[in-house]
């Protein structure tokens, strides 16, 4: 793999961009791999990358039924933060944020990480108490956050209406290190690095069955034929339950769409990320000038990559009240991703009833921000066969034992 640099850009400019090589190959699957990772989204690619980089396992296939990054990691609002209340959640999201901070250099690929700062608005007295509690918890977790006044909120977000009739702003939980990254660039950077280690990224390859023998995984059947493996890592977000069923067990997850939309591009009006958990809406501005807007999950459970008009309408109503200037904007496009939600709204990174088969799922609305941390923890689990300190709290056995990590109750919103 040729390294990207300012000198490479200058050289290719002189020869009319004719010397760039493909970022990753399009190989045919081999008969057998040490590890098969199902799912070529951010979490799956990060798992494969850290398997190679940290654990030296490079005979790996990443298989994807569609195209690389075409699922949830290409259908989100790119928010990154680590200001969680529960210790287990804070640890894995802080690991993810630390990795994001150096990811462009690590991958030799600009993932456009932008630590512009993130605010979580308090719009009720209950939220004020809850966010102040989170500040104290974050201090114990060695994560820097702070409580800021409504006047400081107005300084950071000039377009905000602090005195909305339904949702007045009383202050905010602020994490200066929070921000965004470019979702496509994260996927592409990991994919390029995996390919450079000799891993095979196989697109348009749907898993149709999981083969087991004496309770141990042996391989997968796909639309491109049977592939054997020593270990199987399933990282497919909203379709996790489908693949678990293929292997003969059930997961405590349900799948729902989560939608977002962007406005027409305008001049810069907001340079931080703002979340409002009372109504579950969030806003940031992309580098192209679009306002990136998102809301809560859609019910009932389904697998459609779109959202309901009800959620779109209710979220937009709250956004317009809080940021009146956006009432004059046209919506450019809207989309939805299929997310999987557990009973306690925290992820699963776990061994399964099938030996040498591992699951990483249940990230709910917080999947993008967790990508590097999730991949790091999952790679450690797959390589060693036992969870490390990041993954240990998120095992499947917690549902049987009642050890819930209920971040939704703690924060008032599921991630």
Secondary structure as UniProt FT lines:
FT   HELIX           6..14
FT   TURN            15..17
FT   STRAND          32..38
FT   HELIX           42..55
FT   STRAND          60..63
FT   TURN            68..69
FT   HELIX           72..74
FT   STRAND          79..80
FT   HELIX           87..101
FT   HELIX           103..107
FT   STRAND          118..122
FT   HELIX           125..140
FT   TURN            141..142
FT   STRAND          146..148
FT   HELIX           150..156
FT   TURN            158..159
FT   TURN            162..163
FT   STRAND          171..175
FT   TURN            176..177
FT   STRAND          179..180
FT   HELIX           183..196
FT   TURN            197..198
FT   STRAND          200..202
FT   STRAND          207..213
FT   TURN            214..215
FT   STRAND          216..222
FT   TURN            223..224
FT   STRAND          225..234
FT   HELIX           237..239
FT   HELIX           240..247
FT   STRAND          253..263
FT   STRAND          273..276
FT   TURN            277..280
FT   STRAND          281..285
FT   TURN            287..288
FT   STRAND          291..297
FT   HELIX           309..322
FT   HELIX           324..328
FT   STRAND          331..342
FT   TURN            343..344
FT   STRAND          348..351
FT   STRAND          357..361
FT   HELIX           364..366
FT   HELIX           367..384
FT   TURN            389..391
FT   HELIX           392..394
FT   HELIX           397..401
FT   HELIX           407..411
//
